[in-house]
Amino acid sequence: MADVYLELQRNGAYLKCTATDSVSGEEAVAIGPLNDPEGVKRLAVLKLRNKLTGTKPAPGKGGLIV
């Protein structure tokens, strides 16, 4: 993975981070609380890395928490 571009958008109490790979143009999006921007950025980059390498999270991890 070469350079990664991050775009942050605020929507009320939430922050949306779009991570884009500079070579392939692939994108991954993460949404989280406004008070943890570094965590949202980290999640978006991790999702992009997983998408580019083809790895999937282990069962029971990274799923939707209700």
mmCIF file of the N, C-alpha and C atoms, coordinates in Angstrom:
data_MODEL
# 
_entry.id   MODEL 
# 
loop_
_atom_site.group_PDB 
_atom_site.id 
_atom_site.type_symbol 
_atom_site.label_atom_id 
_atom_site.label_alt_id 
_atom_site.label_comp_id 
_atom_site.label_asym_id 
_atom_site.label_entity_id 
_atom_site.label_seq_id 
_atom_site.pdbx_PDB_ins_code 
_atom_site.Cartn_x 
_atom_site.Cartn_y 
_atom_site.Cartn_z 
_atom_site.occupancy 
_atom_site.B_iso_or_equiv 
_atom_site.pdbx_formal_charge 
_atom_site.auth_seq_id 
_atom_site.auth_comp_id 
_atom_site.auth_asym_id 
_atom_site.auth_atom_id 
_atom_site.pdbx_PDB_model_num 
ATOM 1   N N  . MET A 1 1  ? 0.858   -1.165  0.000  1.00 0.00 ? 1  MET A N  1 
ATOM 2   C CA . MET A 1 1  ? 0.000   0.000   0.000  1.00 0.00 ? 1  MET A CA 1 
ATOM 3   C C  . MET A 1 1  ? 0.901   1.223   0.000  1.00 0.00 ? 1  MET A C  1 
ATOM 4   N N  . ALA A 1 2  ? 0.724   2.081   -0.972 1.00 0.00 ? 2  ALA A N  1 
ATOM 5   C CA . ALA A 1 2  ? 1.531   3.302   -1.080 1.00 0.00 ? 2  ALA A CA 1 
ATOM 6   C C  . ALA A 1 2  ? 0.937   4.382   -0.180 1.00 0.00 ? 2  ALA A C  1 
ATOM 7   N N  . ASP A 1 3  ? 0.683   5.530   -0.727 1.00 0.00 ? 3  ASP A N  1 
ATOM 8   C CA . ASP A 1 3  ? 0.091   6.622   0.051  1.00 0.00 ? 3  ASP A CA 1 
ATOM 9   C C  . ASP A 1 3  ? -1.407  6.401   0.214  1.00 0.00 ? 3  ASP A C  1 
ATOM 10  N N  . VAL A 1 4  ? -1.926  6.873   1.340  1.00 0.00 ? 4  VAL A N  1 
ATOM 11  C CA . VAL A 1 4  ? -3.359  6.797   1.617  1.00 0.00 ? 4  VAL A CA 1 
ATOM 12  C C  . VAL A 1 4  ? -3.860  8.208   1.876  1.00 0.00 ? 4  VAL A C  1 
ATOM 13  N N  . TYR A 1 5  ? -4.904  8.582   1.182  1.00 0.00 ? 5  TYR A N  1 
ATOM 14  C CA . TYR A 1 5  ? -5.529  9.887   1.379  1.00 0.00 ? 5  TYR A CA 1 
ATOM 15  C C  . TYR A 1 5  ? -6.724  9.711   2.305  1.00 0.00 ? 5  TYR A C  1 
ATOM 16  N N  . LEU A 1 6  ? -6.848  10.597  3.296  1.00 0.00 ? 6  LEU A N  1 
ATOM 17  C CA . LEU A 1 6  ? -7.958  10.538  4.240  1.00 0.00 ? 6  LEU A CA 1 
ATOM 18  C C  . LEU A 1 6  ? -8.838  11.763  4.066  1.00 0.00 ? 6  LEU A C  1 
ATOM 19  N N  . GLU A 1 7  ? -10.141 11.518  4.006  1.00 0.00 ? 7  GLU A N  1 
ATOM 20  C CA . GLU A 1 7  ? -11.120 12.601  3.939  1.00 0.00 ? 7  GLU A CA 1 
ATOM 21  C C  . GLU A 1 7  ? -12.024 12.471  5.150  1.00 0.00 ? 7  GLU A C  1 
ATOM 22  N N  . LEU A 1 8  ? -12.160 13.551  5.918  1.00 0.00 ? 8  LEU A N  1 
ATOM 23  C CA . LEU A 1 8  ? -12.994 13.545  7.111  1.00 0.00 ? 8  LEU A CA 1 
ATOM 24  C C  . LEU A 1 8  ? -14.204 14.443  6.893  1.00 0.00 ? 8  LEU A C  1 
ATOM 25  N N  . GLN A 1 9  ? -15.374 13.931  7.271  1.00 0.00 ? 9  GLN A N  1 
ATOM 26  C CA . GLN A 1 9  ? -16.610 14.703  7.174  1.00 0.00 ? 9  GLN A CA 1 
ATOM 27  C C  . GLN A 1 9  ? -17.362 14.584  8.489  1.00 0.00 ? 9  GLN A C  1 
ATOM 28  N N  . ARG A 1 10 ? -17.739 15.717  9.030  1.00 0.00 ? 10 ARG A N  1 
ATOM 29  C CA . ARG A 1 10 ? -18.510 15.721  10.272 1.00 0.00 ? 10 ARG A CA 1 
ATOM 30  C C  . ARG A 1 10 ? -19.995 15.699  9.942  1.00 0.00 ? 10 ARG A C  1 
ATOM 31  N N  . ASN A 1 11 ? -20.731 14.870  10.677 1.00 0.00 ? 11 ASN A N  1 
ATOM 32  C CA . ASN A 1 11 ? -22.178 14.802  10.533 1.00 0.00 ? 11 ASN A CA 1 
ATOM 33  C C  . ASN A 1 11 ? -22.769 14.716  11.932 1.00 0.00 ? 11 ASN A C  1 
ATOM 34  N N  . GLY A 1 12 ? -23.063 15.863  12.515 1.00 0.00 ? 12 GLY A N  1 
ATOM 35  C CA . GLY A 1 12 ? -23.579 15.911  13.881 1.00 0.00 ? 12 GLY A CA 1 
ATOM 36  C C  . GLY A 1 12 ? -22.533 15.427  14.864 1.00 0.00 ? 12 GLY A C  1 
ATOM 37  N N  . ALA A 1 13 ? -22.862 14.387  15.627 1.00 0.00 ? 13 ALA A N  1 
ATOM 38  C CA . ALA A 1 13 ? -21.953 13.847  16.633 1.00 0.00 ? 13 ALA A CA 1 
ATOM 39  C C  . ALA A 1 13 ? -21.070 12.747  16.060 1.00 0.00 ? 13 ALA A C  1 
ATOM 40  N N  . TYR A 1 14 ? -21.120 12.536  14.747 1.00 0.00 ? 14 TYR A N  1 
ATOM 41  C CA . TYR A 1 14 ? -20.366 11.461  14.115 1.00 0.00 ? 14 TYR A CA 1 
ATOM 42  C C  . TYR A 1 14 ? -19.340 12.005  13.132 1.00 0.00 ? 14 TYR A C  1 
ATOM 43  N N  . LEU A 1 15 ? -18.311 11.188  12.891 1.00 0.00 ? 15 LEU A N  1 
ATOM 44  C CA . LEU A 1 15 ? -17.257 11.528  11.956 1.00 0.00 ? 15 LEU A CA 1 
ATOM 45  C C  . LEU A 1 15 ? -17.154 10.406  10.935 1.00 0.00 ? 15 LEU A C  1 
ATOM 46  N N  . LYS A 1 16 ? -17.143 10.779  9.662  1.00 0.00 ? 16 LYS A N  1 
ATOM 47  C CA . LYS A 1 16 ? -16.992 9.801   8.584  1.00 0.00 ? 16 LYS A CA 1 
ATOM 48  C C  . LYS A 1 16 ? -15.599 9.994   7.984  1.00 0.00 ? 16 LYS A C  1 
ATOM 49  N N  . CYS A 1 17 ? -14.852 8.907   7.889  1.00 0.00 ? 17 CYS A N  1 
ATOM 50  C CA . CYS A 1 17 ? -13.507 8.954   7.326  1.00 0.00 ? 17 CYS A CA 1 
ATOM 51  C C  . CYS A 1 17 ? -13.458 8.039   6.111  1.00 0.00 ? 17 CYS A C  1 
ATOM 52  N N  . THR A 1 18 ? -13.052 8.599   4.973  1.00 0.00 ? 18 THR A N  1 
ATOM 53  C CA . THR A 1 18 ? -12.863 7.824   3.761  1.00 0.00 ? 18 THR A CA 1 
ATOM 54  C C  . THR A 1 18 ? -11.372 7.723   3.499  1.00 0.00 ? 18 THR A C  1 
ATOM 55  N N  . ALA A 1 19 ? -10.860 6.504   3.437  1.00 0.00 ? 19 ALA A N  1 
ATOM 56  C CA . ALA A 1 19 ? -9.449  6.255   3.142  1.00 0.00 ? 19 ALA A CA 1 
ATOM 57  C C  . ALA A 1 19 ? -9.358  5.779   1.694  1.00 0.00 ? 19 ALA A C  1 
ATOM 58  N N  . THR A 1 20 ? -8.498  6.440   0.896  1.00 0.00 ? 20 THR A N  1 
ATOM 59  C CA . THR A 1 20 ? -8.346  6.117   -0.515 1.00 0.00 ? 20 THR A CA 1 
ATOM 60  C C  . THR A 1 20 ? -6.901  5.770   -0.815 1.00 0.00 ? 20 THR A C  1 
ATOM 61  N N  . ASP A 1 21 ? -6.688  4.640   -1.467 1.00 0.00 ? 21 ASP A N  1 
ATOM 62  C CA . ASP A 1 21 ? -5.347  4.230   -1.882 1.00 0.00 ? 21 ASP A CA 1 
ATOM 63  C C  . ASP A 1 21 ? -4.959  5.038   -3.119 1.00 0.00 ? 21 ASP A C  1 
ATOM 64  N N  . SER A 1 22 ? -3.759  5.639   -3.095 1.00 0.00 ? 22 SER A N  1 
ATOM 65  C CA . SER A 1 22 ? -3.341  6.521   -4.183 1.00 0.00 ? 22 SER A CA 1 
ATOM 66  C C  . SER A 1 22 ? -3.051  5.765   -5.477 1.00 0.00 ? 22 SER A C  1 
ATOM 67  N N  . VAL A 1 23 ? -2.711  4.502   -5.401 1.00 0.00 ? 23 VAL A N  1 
ATOM 68  C CA . VAL A 1 23 ? -2.356  3.734   -6.604 1.00 0.00 ? 23 VAL A CA 1 
ATOM 69  C C  . VAL A 1 23 ? -3.591  3.122   -7.253 1.00 0.00 ? 23 VAL A C  1 
ATOM 70  N N  . SER A 1 24 ? -4.370  2.389   -6.474 1.00 0.00 ? 24 SER A N  1 
ATOM 71  C CA . SER A 1 24 ? -5.501  1.655   -7.042 1.00 0.00 ? 24 SER A CA 1 
ATOM 72  C C  . SER A 1 24 ? -6.797  2.468   -7.071 1.00 0.00 ? 24 SER A C  1 
ATOM 73  N N  . GLY A 1 25 ? -6.901  3.475   -6.227 1.00 0.00 ? 25 GLY A N  1 
ATOM 74  C CA . GLY A 1 25 ? -8.132  4.252   -6.156 1.00 0.00 ? 25 GLY A CA 1 
ATOM 75  C C  . GLY A 1 25 ? -9.208  3.586   -5.313 1.00 0.00 ? 25 GLY A C  1 
ATOM 76  N N  . GLU A 1 26 ? -8.892  2.453   -4.694 1.00 0.00 ? 26 GLU A N  1 
ATOM 77  C CA . GLU A 1 26 ? -9.857  1.758   -3.832 1.00 0.00 ? 26 GLU A CA 1 
ATOM 78  C C  . GLU A 1 26 ? -10.138 2.609   -2.597 1.00 0.00 ? 26 GLU A C  1 
ATOM 79  N N  . GLU A 1 27 ? -11.372 2.526   -2.108 1.00 0.00 ? 27 GLU A N  1 
ATOM 80  C CA . GLU A 1 27 ? -11.783 3.300   -0.936 1.00 0.00 ? 27 GLU A CA 1 
ATOM 81  C C  . GLU A 1 27 ? -12.370 2.390   0.135  1.00 0.00 ? 27 GLU A C  1 
ATOM 82  N N  . ALA A 1 28 ? -12.230 2.837   1.381  1.00 0.00 ? 28 ALA A N  1 
ATOM 83  C CA . ALA A 1 28 ? -12.880 2.193   2.516  1.00 0.00 ? 28 ALA A CA 1 
ATOM 84  C C  . ALA A 1 28 ? -13.380 3.306   3.425  1.00 0.00 ? 28 ALA A C  1 
ATOM 85  N N  . VAL A 1 29 ? -14.539 3.092   4.030  1.00 0.00 ? 29 VAL A N  1 
ATOM 86  C CA . VAL A 1 29 ? -15.175 4.117   4.850  1.00 0.00 ? 29 VAL A CA 1 
ATOM 87  C C  . VAL A 1 29 ? -15.381 3.593   6.262  1.00 0.00 ? 29 VAL A C  1 
ATOM 88  N N  . ALA A 1 30 ? -15.148 4.479   7.242  1.00 0.00 ? 30 ALA A N  1 
ATOM 89  C CA . ALA A 1 30 ? -15.426 4.164   8.646  1.00 0.00 ? 30 ALA A CA 1 
ATOM 90  C C  . ALA A 1 30 ? -16.188 5.331   9.243  1.00 0.00 ? 30 ALA A C  1 
ATOM 91  N N  . ILE A 1 31 ? -17.130 5.023   10.107 1.00 0.00 ? 31 ILE A N  1 
ATOM 92  C CA . ILE A 1 31 ? -17.923 6.047   10.792 1.00 0.00 ? 31 ILE A CA 1 
ATOM 93  C C  . ILE A 1 31 ? -17.826 5.780   12.278 1.00 0.00 ? 31 ILE A C  1 
ATOM 94  N N  . GLY A 1 32 ? -17.595 6.836   13.044 1.00 0.00 ? 32 GLY A N  1 
ATOM 95  C CA . GLY A 1 32 ? -17.459 6.682   14.482 1.00 0.00 ? 32 GLY A CA 1 
ATOM 96  C C  . GLY A 1 32 ? -17.742 7.982   15.204 1.00 0.00 ? 32 GLY A C  1 
ATOM 97  N N  . PRO A 1 33 ? -17.522 7.993   16.511 1.00 0.00 ? 33 PRO A N  1 
ATOM 98  C CA . PRO A 1 33 ? -17.828 9.180   17.311 1.00 0.00 ? 33 PRO A CA 1 
ATOM 99  C C  . PRO A 1 33 ? -16.875 10.337  16.994 1.00 0.00 ? 33 PRO A C  1 
ATOM 100 N N  . LEU A 1 34 ? -17.400 11.524  17.072 1.00 0.00 ? 34 LEU A N  1 
ATOM 101 C CA . LEU A 1 34 ? -16.638 12.731  16.789 1.00 0.00 ? 34 LEU A CA 1 
ATOM 102 C C  . LEU A 1 34 ? -15.482 12.920  17.760 1.00 0.00 ? 34 LEU A C  1 
ATOM 103 N N  . ASN A 1 35 ? -15.612 12.412  18.984 1.00 0.00 ? 35 ASN A N  1 
ATOM 104 C CA . ASN A 1 35 ? -14.565 12.620  19.990 1.00 0.00 ? 35 ASN A CA 1 
ATOM 105 C C  . ASN A 1 35 ? -13.404 11.644  19.881 1.00 0.00 ? 35 ASN A C  1 
ATOM 106 N N  . ASP A 1 36 ? -13.397 10.762  18.864 1.00 0.00 ? 36 ASP A N  1 
ATOM 107 C CA . ASP A 1 36 ? -12.280 9.830   18.658 1.00 0.00 ? 36 ASP A CA 1 
ATOM 108 C C  . ASP A 1 36 ? -11.848 9.823   17.186 1.00 0.00 ? 36 ASP A C  1 
ATOM 109 N N  . PRO A 1 37 ? -11.360 10.945  16.668 1.00 0.00 ? 37 PRO A N  1 
ATOM 110 C CA . PRO A 1 37 ? -11.002 10.998  15.244 1.00 0.00 ? 37 PRO A CA 1 
ATOM 111 C C  . PRO A 1 37 ? -9.854  10.059  14.869 1.00 0.00 ? 37 PRO A C  1 
ATOM 112 N N  . GLU A 1 38 ? -8.888  9.877   15.756 1.00 0.00 ? 38 GLU A N  1 
ATOM 113 C CA . GLU A 1 38 ? -7.764  8.988   15.448 1.00 0.00 ? 38 GLU A CA 1 
ATOM 114 C C  . GLU A 1 38 ? -8.222  7.541   15.325 1.00 0.00 ? 38 GLU A C  1 
ATOM 115 N N  . GLY A 1 39 ? -9.166  7.134   16.151 1.00 0.00 ? 39 GLY A N  1 
ATOM 116 C CA . GLY A 1 39 ? -9.707  5.783   16.069 1.00 0.00 ? 39 GLY A CA 1 
ATOM 117 C C  . GLY A 1 39 ? -10.472 5.554   14.779 1.00 0.00 ? 39 GLY A C  1 
ATOM 118 N N  . VAL A 1 40 ? -11.213 6.558   14.333 1.00 0.00 ? 40 VAL A N  1 
ATOM 119 C CA . VAL A 1 40 ? -11.971 6.444   13.081 1.00 0.00 ? 40 VAL A CA 1 
ATOM 120 C C  . VAL A 1 40 ? -11.002 6.371   11.901 1.00 0.00 ? 40 VAL A C  1 
ATOM 121 N N  . LYS A 1 41 ? -9.951  7.189   11.925 1.00 0.00 ? 41 LYS A N  1 
ATOM 122 C CA . LYS A 1 41 ? -8.939  7.149   10.866 1.00 0.00 ? 41 LYS A CA 1 
ATOM 123 C C  . LYS A 1 41 ? -8.255  5.783   10.823 1.00 0.00 ? 41 LYS A C  1 
ATOM 124 N N  . ARG A 1 42 ? -7.870  5.290   11.998 1.00 0.00 ? 42 ARG A N  1 
ATOM 125 C CA . ARG A 1 42 ? -7.192  4.002   12.102 1.00 0.00 ? 42 ARG A CA 1 
ATOM 126 C C  . ARG A 1 42 ? -8.073  2.878   11.544 1.00 0.00 ? 42 ARG A C  1 
ATOM 127 N N  . LEU A 1 43 ? -9.360  2.908   11.855 1.00 0.00 ? 43 LEU A N  1 
ATOM 128 C CA . LEU A 1 43 ? -10.290 1.887   11.365 1.00 0.00 ? 43 LEU A CA 1 
ATOM 129 C C  . LEU A 1 43 ? -10.429 1.960   9.847  1.00 0.00 ? 43 LEU A C  1 
ATOM 130 N N  . ALA A 1 44 ? -10.525 3.163   9.288  1.00 0.00 ? 44 ALA A N  1 
ATOM 131 C CA . ALA A 1 44 ? -10.658 3.314   7.838  1.00 0.00 ? 44 ALA A CA 1 
ATOM 132 C C  . ALA A 1 44 ? -9.419  2.776   7.121  1.00 0.00 ? 44 ALA A C  1 
ATOM 133 N N  . VAL A 1 45 ? -8.238  3.071   7.642  1.00 0.00 ? 45 VAL A N  1 
ATOM 134 C CA . VAL A 1 45 ? -7.004  2.577   7.025  1.00 0.00 ? 45 VAL A CA 1 
ATOM 135 C C  . VAL A 1 45 ? -6.918  1.059   7.150  1.00 0.00 ? 45 VAL A C  1 
ATOM 136 N N  . LEU A 1 46 ? -7.302  0.519   8.295  1.00 0.00 ? 46 LEU A N  1 
ATOM 137 C CA . LEU A 1 46 ? -7.290  -0.936  8.488  1.00 0.00 ? 46 LEU A CA 1 
ATOM 138 C C  . LEU A 1 46 ? -8.253  -1.623  7.519  1.00 0.00 ? 46 LEU A C  1 
ATOM 139 N N  . LYS A 1 47 ? -9.444  -1.048  7.349  1.00 0.00 ? 47 LYS A N  1 
ATOM 140 C CA . LYS A 1 47 ? -10.407 -1.617  6.414  1.00 0.00 ? 47 LYS A CA 1 
ATOM 141 C C  . LYS A 1 47 ? -9.875  -1.572  4.979  1.00 0.00 ? 47 LYS A C  1 
ATOM 142 N N  . LEU A 1 48 ? -9.196  -0.476  4.626  1.00 0.00 ? 48 LEU A N  1 
ATOM 143 C CA . LEU A 1 48 ? -8.622  -0.368  3.294  1.00 0.00 ? 48 LEU A CA 1 
ATOM 144 C C  . LEU A 1 48 ? -7.523  -1.406  3.101  1.00 0.00 ? 48 LEU A C  1 
ATOM 145 N N  . ARG A 1 49 ? -6.652  -1.560  4.094  1.00 0.00 ? 49 ARG A N  1 
ATOM 146 C CA . ARG A 1 49 ? -5.576  -2.555  4.004  1.00 0.00 ? 49 ARG A CA 1 
ATOM 147 C C  . ARG A 1 49 ? -6.157  -3.953  3.837  1.00 0.00 ? 49 ARG A C  1 
ATOM 148 N N  . ASN A 1 50 ? -7.194  -4.282  4.600  1.00 0.00 ? 50 ASN A N  1 
ATOM 149 C CA . ASN A 1 50 ? -7.837  -5.595  4.488  1.00 0.00 ? 50 ASN A CA 1 
ATOM 150 C C  . ASN A 1 50 ? -8.465  -5.789  3.112  1.00 0.00 ? 50 ASN A C  1 
ATOM 151 N N  . LYS A 1 51 ? -9.049  -4.733  2.591  1.00 0.00 ? 51 LYS A N  1 
ATOM 152 C CA . LYS A 1 51 ? -9.679  -4.808  1.276  1.00 0.00 ? 51 LYS A CA 1 
ATOM 153 C C  . LYS A 1 51 ? -8.629  -5.060  0.188  1.00 0.00 ? 51 LYS A C  1 
ATOM 154 N N  . LEU A 1 52 ? -7.486  -4.405  0.286  1.00 0.00 ? 52 LEU A N  1 
ATOM 155 C CA . LEU A 1 52 ? -6.443  -4.537  -0.725 1.00 0.00 ? 52 LEU A CA 1 
ATOM 156 C C  . LEU A 1 52 ? -5.735  -5.884  -0.656 1.00 0.00 ? 52 LEU A C  1 
ATOM 157 N N  . THR A 1 53 ? -5.596  -6.438  0.541  1.00 0.00 ? 53 THR A N  1 
ATOM 158 C CA . THR A 1 53 ? -4.900  -7.727  0.676  1.00 0.00 ? 53 THR A CA 1 
ATOM 159 C C  . THR A 1 53 ? -5.850  -8.909  0.589  1.00 0.00 ? 53 THR A C  1 
ATOM 160 N N  . GLY A 1 54 ? -7.134  -8.666  0.658  1.00 0.00 ? 54 GLY A N  1 
ATOM 161 C CA . GLY A 1 54 ? -8.103  -9.743  0.547  1.00 0.00 ? 54 GLY A CA 1 
ATOM 162 C C  . GLY A 1 54 ? -8.340  -10.493 1.835  1.00 0.00 ? 54 GLY A C  1 
ATOM 163 N N  . THR A 1 55 ? -7.859  -9.965  2.967  1.00 0.00 ? 55 THR A N  1 
ATOM 164 C CA . THR A 1 55 ? -8.087  -10.639 4.243  1.00 0.00 ? 55 THR A CA 1 
ATOM 165 C C  . THR A 1 55 ? -9.452  -10.256 4.792  1.00 0.00 ? 55 THR A C  1 
ATOM 166 N N  . LYS A 1 56 ? -10.020 -11.166 5.554  1.00 0.00 ? 56 LYS A N  1 
ATOM 167 C CA . LYS A 1 56 ? -11.318 -10.923 6.178  1.00 0.00 ? 56 LYS A CA 1 
ATOM 168 C C  . LYS A 1 56 ? -11.150 -11.022 7.685  1.00 0.00 ? 56 LYS A C  1 
ATOM 169 N N  . PRO A 1 57 ? -11.939 -10.244 8.444  1.00 0.00 ? 57 PRO A N  1 
ATOM 170 C CA . PRO A 1 57 ? -11.841 -10.353 9.907  1.00 0.00 ? 57 PRO A CA 1 
ATOM 171 C C  . PRO A 1 57 ? -12.290 -11.724 10.398 1.00 0.00 ? 57 PRO A C  1 
ATOM 172 N N  . ALA A 1 58 ? -11.755 -12.125 11.521 1.00 0.00 ? 58 ALA A N  1 
ATOM 173 C CA . ALA A 1 58 ? -12.142 -13.409 12.123 1.00 0.00 ? 58 ALA A CA 1 
ATOM 174 C C  . ALA A 1 58 ? -13.618 -13.383 12.499 1.00 0.00 ? 58 ALA A C  1 
ATOM 175 N N  . PRO A 1 59 ? -14.290 -14.531 12.476 1.00 0.00 ? 59 PRO A N  1 
ATOM 176 C CA . PRO A 1 59 ? -15.696 -14.574 12.860 1.00 0.00 ? 59 PRO A CA 1 
ATOM 177 C C  . PRO A 1 59 ? -15.903 -14.014 14.274 1.00 0.00 ? 59 PRO A C  1 
ATOM 178 N N  . GLY A 1 60 ? -16.915 -13.209 14.404 1.00 0.00 ? 60 GLY A N  1 
ATOM 179 C CA . GLY A 1 60 ? -17.215 -12.628 15.713 1.00 0.00 ? 60 GLY A CA 1 
ATOM 180 C C  . GLY A 1 60 ? -16.453 -11.347 15.995 1.00 0.00 ? 60 GLY A C  1 
ATOM 181 N N  . LYS A 1 61 ? -15.534 -10.977 15.126 1.00 0.00 ? 61 LYS A N  1 
ATOM 182 C CA . LYS A 1 61 ? -14.781 -9.749  15.316 1.00 0.00 ? 61 LYS A CA 1 
ATOM 183 C C  . LYS A 1 61 ? -15.050 -8.808  14.154 1.00 0.00 ? 61 LYS A C  1 
ATOM 184 N N  . GLY A 1 62 ? -15.201 -7.531  14.472 1.00 0.00 ? 62 GLY A N  1 
ATOM 185 C CA . GLY A 1 62 ? -15.401 -6.550  13.431 1.00 0.00 ? 62 GLY A CA 1 
ATOM 186 C C  . GLY A 1 62 ? -16.802 -6.529  12.868 1.00 0.00 ? 62 GLY A C  1 
ATOM 187 N N  . GLY A 1 63 ? -17.701 -7.233  13.503 1.00 0.00 ? 63 GLY A N  1 
ATOM 188 C CA . GLY A 1 63 ? -19.077 -7.247  13.036 1.00 0.00 ? 63 GLY A CA 1 
ATOM 189 C C  . GLY A 1 63 ? -19.872 -6.080  13.604 1.00 0.00 ? 63 GLY A C  1 
ATOM 190 N N  . LEU A 1 64 ? -21.124 -6.057  13.296 1.00 0.00 ? 64 LEU A N  1 
ATOM 191 C CA . LEU A 1 64 ? -22.012 -5.001  13.760 1.00 0.00 ? 64 LEU A CA 1 
ATOM 192 C C  . LEU A 1 64 ? -22.376 -5.240  15.214 1.00 0.00 ? 64 LEU A C  1 
ATOM 193 N N  . ILE A 1 65 ? -22.187 -4.230  16.027 1.00 0.00 ? 65 ILE A N  1 
ATOM 194 C CA . ILE A 1 65 ? -22.549 -4.318  17.447 1.00 0.00 ? 65 ILE A CA 1 
ATOM 195 C C  . ILE A 1 65 ? -23.834 -3.528  17.641 1.00 0.00 ? 65 ILE A C  1 
ATOM 196 N N  . VAL A 1 66 ? -24.860 -4.194  18.124 1.00 0.00 ? 66 VAL A N  1 
ATOM 197 C CA . VAL A 1 66 ? -26.151 -3.535  18.309 1.00 0.00 ? 66 VAL A CA 1 
ATOM 198 C C  . VAL A 1 66 ? -26.383 -3.283  19.774 1.00 0.00 ? 66 VAL A C  1 
# 
